[in-house]
Amino acid sequence: MTRDQMFACALEQPGAEDSTLHGGRCVRVRGHWIVNDSREPDALALALDHATVAFLMETEPAAYFQTPHFHGWPAVLVRYGVADPGRLREQIEKAWARRATKAQRRARGMD
């Protein structure tokens, strides 16, 4: 998956909006970012819960990692060119679900 494909996948989610954060591109749902540009080369930040972040870093450390800036935050950096595209799409949907309304999640069969 490329950077543009990762942003496109995030923008396909209901209610997702193209936006900016700290001068970089991000995708927001209900005002909260779910995918964000990163200063790390060939990586984007993905907003997920702490347990999922820990699991991804443990099971796929070449693709999912954190820099000291992200330690303690519910977000993980993704090397999108290395990450399995199917798994990455699932993680983008999880990031969306964290910020979506209950009605949006229900409409997608998530609640």
C-alpha positions, 0 to 999 in steps of 0.5 A: 500500500502507498501513502496515497492509498492509505489516505484514500482508504481512510477517506472511504470511511463514512464521515471521514474528512481530509484535513491537516494537523501540525502542517501535515495531512490527516483524515478526521472523523468527527473532528478526531484524526484517524490517519496522520502524516508522520515525520518518519520516512515512509510511515503514517500515524494511525490512531488505535487503542493501546491494546491494539497498538501493543499487539501490532508492534509485537506481531508485526514490528517491521510494519508497526512501531512507535517513536518516543513521541508516541509512547503512552499515546493510543497511536502507532506508526505504520510503514505502509509499504511493508504492512500487509494491505489487508491487515492495514485496511482492517486497522484503518477501519478500527481507527474509524470505528473508535471515532464513529458514532454508534449509529455509523458503527451499527450501519456497518454491522459493528455494534 
